[in-house]
Amino acid sequence: MNLDNQTRQTIIQASEKLFSQHGWQRISIGDICAEAKISRVSFYRYFKNKIELLKEIITLQQVKVKTRYTEILRDTKNIEELINAIFDYQEEALKQFFTPPVLKDFDNNKNKDLDEFFHQERQKKYIFMNHFFEELQRKKIIYANYPVPLIHNYLRIMDELMFSEHVQAMYCGEKKELRKDILKLIMFGLSGPTLHQTE
């Protein structure tokens, strides 16, 4: 790794550590520079501002998510294995970057540029998930007769439920349990009523 790439990675790693501990809204560029042991000049050589840095971190995290989901898709043989693998991965992700402070900042974000970025990332997620569910159908892990566009819209509704203040209030701030229940609704709902009869 050359020096430029090494410095860039140092900034990203320092930021991931600070953001995961405190959320990105409470962390300044000065905090990042102190953690990374670099000057502000060095920071601005690689990133225009903290928001651009955050976008790159989120993009890298999304690559990790897609890679892990691809591995899960390859290795699981039934709906129970699939749900357990996704649960385990979510637990791991919540302990690493997507910690409660980060998730709180997602909920409280008022930056329009970030809102647009998050919207674009969700669209990419839906495209990936369409492929994911097509493969699950091909492997007969979920009910093969559901049209993928129906699944696509079902996922959107589940996302809306995830961010609904009314639904979140039912869980008294226990978003971890809300995520688990929504995942169960998705996966057991999509497994289909006749899956086991066709095996």
Contacts in CASP RR format, 6 or more apart in sequence:
PFRMAT RR
TARGET T0000
AUTHOR 0000-0000-0000
METHOD contacts of the structure
MODEL  1
MNLDNQTRQTIIQASEKLFSQHGWQRISIGDICAEAKISRVSFYRYFKNK
IELLKEIITLQQVKVKTRYTEILRDTKNIEELINAIFDYQEEALKQFFTP
PVLKDFDNNKNKDLDEFFHQERQKKYIFMNHFFEELQRKKIIYANYPVPL
IHNYLRIMDELMFSEHVQAMYCGEKKELRKDILKLIMFGLSGPTLHQTE
1 9 0 8 1.000
7 38 0 8 1.000
7 42 0 8 1.000
7 45 0 8 1.000
7 46 0 8 1.000
8 46 0 8 1.000
10 36 0 8 1.000
10 37 0 8 1.000
10 38 0 8 1.000
11 32 0 8 1.000
11 36 0 8 1.000
11 38 0 8 1.000
11 42 0 8 1.000
11 43 0 8 1.000
11 46 0 8 1.000
11 47 0 8 1.000
11 53 0 8 1.000
12 53 0 8 1.000
12 56 0 8 1.000
12 57 0 8 1.000
12 60 0 8 1.000
13 36 0 8 1.000
14 32 0 8 1.000
14 35 0 8 1.000
14 36 0 8 1.000
15 24 0 8 1.000
15 27 0 8 1.000
15 32 0 8 1.000
15 35 0 8 1.000
15 36 0 8 1.000
15 53 0 8 1.000
15 54 0 8 1.000
15 57 0 8 1.000
16 57 0 8 1.000
16 97 0 8 1.000
17 35 0 8 1.000
18 27 0 8 1.000
18 31 0 8 1.000
18 32 0 8 1.000
18 35 0 8 1.000
19 27 0 8 1.000
19 54 0 8 1.000
19 57 0 8 1.000
19 97 0 8 1.000
19 101 0 8 1.000
19 102 0 8 1.000
20 96 0 8 1.000
20 97 0 8 1.000
20 99 0 8 1.000
20 101 0 8 1.000
20 102 0 8 1.000
21 99 0 8 1.000
21 101 0 8 1.000
22 101 0 8 1.000
23 99 0 8 1.000
23 101 0 8 1.000
23 102 0 8 1.000
23 104 0 8 1.000
23 105 0 8 1.000
24 50 0 8 1.000
24 54 0 8 1.000
24 102 0 8 1.000
24 105 0 8 1.000
25 105 0 8 1.000
25 108 0 8 1.000
25 109 0 8 1.000
26 101 0 8 1.000
27 50 0 8 1.000
28 50 0 8 1.000
29 40 0 8 1.000
29 43 0 8 1.000
29 49 0 8 1.000
29 50 0 8 1.000
30 40 0 8 1.000
30 43 0 8 1.000
32 43 0 8 1.000
32 50 0 8 1.000
32 53 0 8 1.000
33 39 0 8 1.000
33 40 0 8 1.000
33 42 0 8 1.000
33 43 0 8 1.000
36 43 0 8 1.000
47 53 0 8 1.000
47 56 0 8 1.000
51 111 0 8 1.000
51 113 0 8 1.000
51 114 0 8 1.000
54 114 0 8 1.000
55 114 0 8 1.000
55 117 0 8 1.000
57 97 0 8 1.000
58 117 0 8 1.000
58 118 0 8 1.000
58 121 0 8 1.000
59 121 0 8 1.000
61 97 0 8 1.000
61 98 0 8 1.000
62 121 0 8 1.000
62 124 0 8 1.000
62 125 0 8 1.000
65 93 0 8 1.000
66 128 0 8 1.000
68 89 0 8 1.000
69 86 0 8 1.000
69 89 0 8 1.000
69 128 0 8 1.000
69 132 0 8 1.000
72 82 0 8 1.000
72 85 0 8 1.000
72 86 0 8 1.000
72 89 0 8 1.000
73 132 0 8 1.000
73 135 0 8 1.000
73 136 0 8 1.000
73 139 0 8 1.000
75 81 0 8 1.000
75 85 0 8 1.000
76 82 0 8 1.000
76 85 0 8 1.000
76 141 0 8 1.000
77 139 0 8 1.000
77 141 0 8 1.000
78 141 0 8 1.000
79 141 0 8 1.000
79 142 0 8 1.000
79 187 0 8 1.000
79 188 0 8 1.000
79 191 0 8 1.000
79 195 0 8 1.000
82 136 0 8 1.000
82 141 0 8 1.000
82 187 0 8 1.000
83 183 0 8 1.000
83 184 0 8 1.000
83 187 0 8 1.000
83 188 0 8 1.000
86 183 0 8 1.000
86 187 0 8 1.000
87 180 0 8 1.000
87 183 0 8 1.000
90 179 0 8 1.000
90 180 0 8 1.000
90 183 0 8 1.000
94 100 0 8 1.000
94 176 0 8 1.000
100 175 0 8 1.000
103 175 0 8 1.000
106 118 0 8 1.000
107 163 0 8 1.000
109 115 0 8 1.000
109 118 0 8 1.000
122 159 0 8 1.000
126 152 0 8 1.000
126 155 0 8 1.000
126 156 0 8 1.000
129 152 0 8 1.000
129 155 0 8 1.000
130 148 0 8 1.000
130 151 0 8 1.000
130 152 0 8 1.000
133 142 0 8 1.000
133 148 0 8 1.000
133 151 0 8 1.000
133 190 0 8 1.000
134 148 0 8 1.000
136 142 0 8 1.000
136 190 0 8 1.000
137 143 0 8 1.000
137 144 0 8 1.000
137 146 0 8 1.000
137 148 0 8 1.000
138 144 0 8 1.000
140 195 0 8 1.000
140 198 0 8 1.000
140 199 0 8 1.000
141 191 0 8 1.000
142 187 0 8 1.000
142 190 0 8 1.000
142 191 0 8 1.000
142 192 0 8 1.000
142 195 0 8 1.000
143 190 0 8 1.000
143 191 0 8 1.000
143 192 0 8 1.000
143 193 0 8 1.000
143 194 0 8 1.000
143 195 0 8 1.000
146 190 0 8 1.000
146 192 0 8 1.000
151 190 0 8 1.000
154 186 0 8 1.000
154 190 0 8 1.000
155 186 0 8 1.000
158 182 0 8 1.000
158 185 0 8 1.000
158 186 0 8 1.000
161 167 0 8 1.000
161 182 0 8 1.000
162 178 0 8 1.000
162 179 0 8 1.000
162 182 0 8 1.000
167 178 0 8 1.000
168 175 0 8 1.000
168 178 0 8 1.000
170 178 0 8 1.000
171 177 0 8 1.000
171 178 0 8 1.000
END
